[in-house]
Amino acid sequence: MQLRPYQERAIQDLRNAFRLGARAPLLVLPTGGGKTIIFTEITRAAAEKGKKVLVLVHRKELINQTSQKLNWVGVEHGIIAAGYPEKDCPVQVASVSTIVRRLEKIDWQPCLIIIDEAHHAVAGSWRKVTNHWSESYRLGVTATPCRLDGRGLSTAFDTLVPGPSVHDLVFANYLSPSRIFAPPMQADLSSVRKRAGDYAEEQLARAMDRPVITGNAVSQYRKQALGQQAIAFCCNVAHAESVCKAFNSEGIKAGLLLGQTVDRDEVVKSFGDATIQILVTVEVVSEGFDVPAASCAILLRPTKSLSLYLQQVGRVLRPAPGKEAAIILDHSNNVRTHGFPDDEREWSLVEGAKKKSADAPAVRECPICYAAFKPAPVCPECGHVFAKEKKARRLGYKEVDLEELKREEVRQRIQEKLDKNKEKEKRKQEQASAKTLTQLLELAALRGYSSTWAYKVMQGRKKSGV
């Protein structure tokens, strides 16, 4: 297997981290950069030295992808997952939801635990596995080392090893550049509740299932990306079904790929060979989905999560013959919230440290099979339904043209938001520093408030016992 220069450097950087005393380094590499290839090469080298390696993944697609890469480099391995026969090998690829239930039965001690999509590593099931083999070395790989719940990854990893950025890989022609198209007006989400740090899915689906959004997805695809392989990211199953129906009714072949889809492999194959042009999904292809022919992302799900946003747009940045640039049809204005895919971002393991709005998706754990995954109404492993889906409303087709976004406009918008948040925090600190009524009255005068404001603040403090 021929490694790219930056992949060789990443492996050397990880080796140096271990030599300097790290026991759990985290490699950060953009989606499409070849994380699986890197840890496959590390696994091969470890296996040649007689070391036992456990590779942890959380989806069937990732199990198959990892197993395929290991076969390419001639590494014999077993798979610990439902439906796979057990095989006694020094290298094992394991589904987290399966191995967490078999821990006490496994008489096997890995020297190295490799954690794919490592931003999940602080979640319950993952922690149970790593705590069970606490003496093992760990290696995490992820494109987005951030979480929506505010927890950093420093409890799971001790050193961050940065690889090249999206911008670096685009410049070197390892990833495709992107063109962003977004509506001039943002969808009104003021009435949508938040749950686990992100928008509540059922209310979000109703807000985004209006004709001005979903109906427009079809016409804008025709206008900006007709004929290209596209992935449409939706809010929930009902929303995805309505979007799929809208495309098919217009003569554009679309297929659903959801957590409960039985023939997932067949659907992905049909998309890969262009039998279907639009792959409609909720969360299933946000991680570990590798179809370079996909060149258009249709974002129909607003999210406060930088991680989820980068995982989704990263699906269409892989280069392919004839692909000049990836097209991102951002109906939900996520780019205006999080920036361009190739903006430079600073990552950190520190608790709560994030770049700009660098929120990552919360993790839901299935009570039936213990699978860990980003919030979804149905468990992608066993099909357990968390909540009854709302029926999708009948769609209409109101035309709203998307406009190509300019980088400076997006940067200015994000900077204004940051400045506003800083000013808000400053005013909070000023108010907290005003301990007495006299100081509150002085602050009220500075801000142009009436003296009533100062008395109300002081009264509120007394009621709360401050």
N, C-alpha and C positions, 0 to 999 in steps of 0.2 A: 504494500500500500504506500503510494507516494504522498508524503506529507508536504504541505505548503510551508514556506519559510517561517511564517508567524506561528504555525502549529508546532514546528520544531522548537522555536523559542519558548512557547508556552510550556512545553514539556520540560525543557531545561530549567525554566523559572520555577516550576513546581518541584523539581528535584532539588534545586538550591534551597527552596523553602523548607523542605524536609531536612536537608543537611544542617540548616541553621536552627533546627529544633522544633519546627512546626509539627503538630500532630494532626491538624485538620485544616489544610489550606482550602480556599475557595477560588476557583478559576472563573473569571467573568469574561464571557465571549459572546458577541452578538448572535442572534438567531441567524442561522445560515453560515456561521463561521466554522462549523465542523467540530462541535464539542464531542459528539459521539466518536468521531475518528480519533480525537486526542485521547480520550480515556480508553478506547479500544487498544491503541498502541501501548499505553501504560499497562493495561491488563496483560497484553501479550508478553511484555518484558518481565512483568512480575511472575507470570506463569512459567516462563523459561527458567526462572531462578527457584522454582518449586514453591512459590508463595500461593496461598489461598486468597482468592478475591471474590467479594460479593458485590454485585452491581444492583443497586436499588432503583426501580422505576415504578411508575404508578398507573400506567395505561398499557393495554394490550398492544397498541401500535408501537409503543416504545420498547416493549419486550421483543417484538418481531424485528424492529429496526436494529436493536443492539445485538440480537442473536445473528442477524445477517452479517453485520460488520465483523463479529468475532469469527464467523465462518470464513469470511474473506481472508483473514490473516491466519487461518489455520489453528485457532484456539478451540480445543474441545471444551464444551461447557454443558451444564445442566440448566434447566429452567424450573423455578419454583413458582408455579402459578396454576390456577384452576384449569383443568383440562389438559395439562402437560404431564407426561410420565416422568417419574423421578429418575435422575441419572447421577451416579457417583463420580463427580469431577471436582478438581481443585478450583474451578471457576464456576460460579453460579449467577444467573440473572434472575432476580426475584421481583415479583409484584409485591409491593408493600402490603396491600390488603390481604394477601395470602400468607406471607411469611410471618406477619405479626400474630397470626393465629396458630402457627406451628413452632414458635420459638422454643417452647419447652421440649419438643420432640426432636429438635435438630441437634445431633451430636457432632458439631462441626464448628471450628473457630477460624473466622477469616482473619488474615493478616491485614488486609486493606478493604475498607468499605467505600465504594464509589457511589455517590448520590447524584443521580441525574435530576435536572430541574430542582436544584438544591434550595431554591427559595421556599420550598415546602418543608425543609428539614426541621424546623422548630415545631411543626404540628405533631399532634398526639401519637399517631401510629409510627411515624418516622422516628420520633424520640424513643419510643419503646424498643425499636430495633437497635438503634445505636447505643442506648443505655444497656441493653442486654449484652452487647459486645463492647463494653466501654474501654477495653484495653487495645482494641484494634485502631490502626491508623484510619483516618477518613480523608476523602477527597470529594469536594463538592464541585459541580459545574452548573452554571446558570447564565442566562443572558440578562436577568433582571434581579439583582440581589436586594429586593425591597419588598415590603409587605404592607397591605392596607391597614392592618390592625396596629401599626406603629412599632411592632417588635422588630428589632434588628436581628441580624444573624450571628451576632457575636457569641451567643450561647451555644451555637452548633459548630462554629469555625473560628480559628484563631489567627488566620492570616489571609488577606485578600490579595490575589494575584491577578492583576488586570491584563487582559489581552488587548488587541487593537480595537478601536471603536468602530461603529457603523460607518462613520465618515472615512476612516482609514481604509476599510475594506471596499467601500465604494470607489475611492480614489485609486485603489490597486486593481479594480475591476473584478474583485471577488464577490461583490454584491452589486445589485442594480441601483441606479439612482431612482428617485421617485418624483412623480408629479401629483400634487394634492388638489382636489376639487372639493369645495365645501359650500353650503348654502350661505347666502348673505345674512340670514337671520337665524339665530340659534333657537332650537326647540324650547318651548316653555316647560321647564322642569321644576318650577317653583313649588308646585303642589305634590311632587313625588317624594315620598318618604325615603329615608335612608335606613339601611339595615346592614350591620356588620361593616360599616364604613363606606358602603357603596349603595347605589340606588336600589330600592326594593323592586325585585324583578317583575312582579305582577302589575304594579302600577306603572313601571317604566314601559312595559310592553304595551299597555293601553295608550300611553302618551305617544309612543313611537309608531303605533299601528294606525295612525291617522293617514288619510289619503295623501296629504301633502308630503308625508315622509315615505311610506312604503310604496305607494303608487309611483312616486317620483323615482324610486330606485330603479325601476324598469326603464323608464324613458332616459334617465341619465346614463345608464349602462349602454343603451343604444347609441347615445350621443357621444360618449367619451371612450368607450371600450368595447364596442360591438365586435363579437367574434373572439374575444380574449377569454381565457379560462379565469373565472372569478370566484372568490369565496365571499359569501354574504354572512356577516356575523350578526345574529339576532339576540333579542332579550330573553326569550324563553321558547318552549316547544310550540305553543300556540302561535306565537309571532312568527317563528320559523316556518311553520306549515302554511301560514297565510302568504308569506313572501315567496315560498316555493310555488304555490298555486298561481300567484301573480305572474311570475316569469313564464311558467308553462302555458298559461292562458294566452300569452303574447307570442307563443311559438318559439320561445327560448328554452331549451331543454335544461331543467334544473332537477337536482336530487337532494334528498335530506340525509344528513349525517348527524345523528343525535346519540345521546348516551344509550338509549334503548334500541338503537338500530341493530338488528341481528346480523345482516350481511354487510358489515362495515367494510371489510376488505373488498367486496365486489363494488361497492359504491365508490371507494377511493380509486379502484382500477378503472372504472368507467369515467371518472373525472380525469385520471391521468392520460387515458387514450382519447380524450375529447368526445366520448360518447355523450356525456353531459357537459354543458358549459358552465353552469352555475352550481356550486356546492354550497348549500344552505345549512348553517350549523348554529349552535348556541355556544358551547365551550369546547367541544371535542377536538377541534383542530387548532386551538390556541397554542398548544405545546406539542412538540415532537412530530409535527406533520411536515413531510418532506416531498413536495411535488413542485420541482422547479418550473414546470410549465405554467403554474398559477402566476398570473401577472397583474391581477386586479383584485383589490380588497374593497368590499362594500361594507362600510361601518354603519350599522343601524342600531348599535347599542351604546348609548352614552355611558362613560365610566369615569370614576374618579381615580382609577387605578392606572398609574403609569406602566406598571408591569404588564397588565392585561393588554393595554393599548400596544405596547412594543411587541408583545408576543403575537398579536393579531397581524399587525402590518408587516412583521418579519416573515410571515408566511409567503409573501409575494416578492421579497427582495432577492431571492436566489436568482442568479443569472441563468439564462437559457438562450439557445440560438434564436435570433430574431427579436429578442426582448431588448428594446432600447431603454425603456424606463418602466418601472412599476407604476400603475395607476391606482390611486387611493381615492375612492368616492366617499368622502367623509360626511355623511348625512347627519351625523350626531355631533359635529364640531369638536371631536376629541383632539384634533391637531391644534386647534386654538387653545385648548386647555393644557396640553402636554408638550407641544412643540413638534418640530419636524422629526421624522425617524432618525435622521443622521445628525441631529444636534449633539454637541459634545456634552456628556454628563459625567459627574464625579460620583463614584460609588463609595460606600463606606460600610463597614461591619458594625459601626457604633449604633447602639440602641437609639432608634428614633431619628437617626440622621438620614435625610433624604435630599435629593437634588430637585429643586423647584417643587413641583407637585408629585414627587416620586412616590406615589402610593402604589401598593401592590395588592392583589386580590386576597381577601380572607380565604381561609380554607375550611370547607365543610367536611365533616367526617360521617360516613354512613354508619348508622347504629346496627345494621344487619351484617355487613361484610367488613366494616372498619376501613373502607377505602377512603383516601384523602384526595380531595379535588376542590377546584374553585367552585363557589356557590352555583348550584344548578338545581332545578326542580326534581331531577331524576339522577340516581347514582349511576355513573357510567360503567361501573363494574358489575353490579348485580341487578340493576333496574329498579331498585327501591324508589317509590314515589314519595316525595316529601310533602307535596301539597297538590291539591286538585288544580289542574290547569284551567284557566279561563278560556271560554270559547273565543276564537278570533272573530273580530267584526268584519263585515263585508267591506272590501276595499274599493276605493275609487282611484282616479288617476288625475290629480291636479298637478299641472306642470310648474315646477320651480327650478330654474337653471342653477346649477352649481357653478361657482366661480373658482378659477385657479388661484390658490393662495400664494402670497409672496412671503418669503421668509421673514423679512423685517416687520411685516404687519403682525405676524404671530409672536415674534420676540417682544415687540412693543406691548402686545396684549398681556403676555405673561409677566413682563416687568412691571406693568401697571398694577397687576394683581398682587405681585410681591410687595410693591411699595404700599399698596392699600393695606395689606395685612400687617406690615411693619408699623404703619401709622396707627392702626387699630391697637396693636400690642403696646405701642408707646403710650397711648391714651389710657389704656388699662393700668399700666405701671404708674402713671402720674396720679391716677385716682387712688390706687392702692397706697401710694406714698403720702397722700393727704390724710393724716391720722385723726386730726381734730376737726371740729366744725368750722373753726376759723380758717384752717387750711383749705377745706372744701369750698368755703365761700370765696376765697381768693382764686381758687381754680375755676369756679363758676364765672367769676368776673372776667378772667383771662379768656375763657371760651365764649363769652357772650351769652351765658345762660342766666336764667333768673335765679334768685337766691333759693327759690322753692326746690330746685334740683338738689342743692347741698343738703337741705333738711331731709329730703326724701332718701338720699343715700345714707345719711346718718341713721335715719329711722330704720331702714332696711338692715343695716349692720346690727342694730340693737336687737331686732326681731330674730336674726340668725345667730345671735350670741357672740358676734365678733366684737 
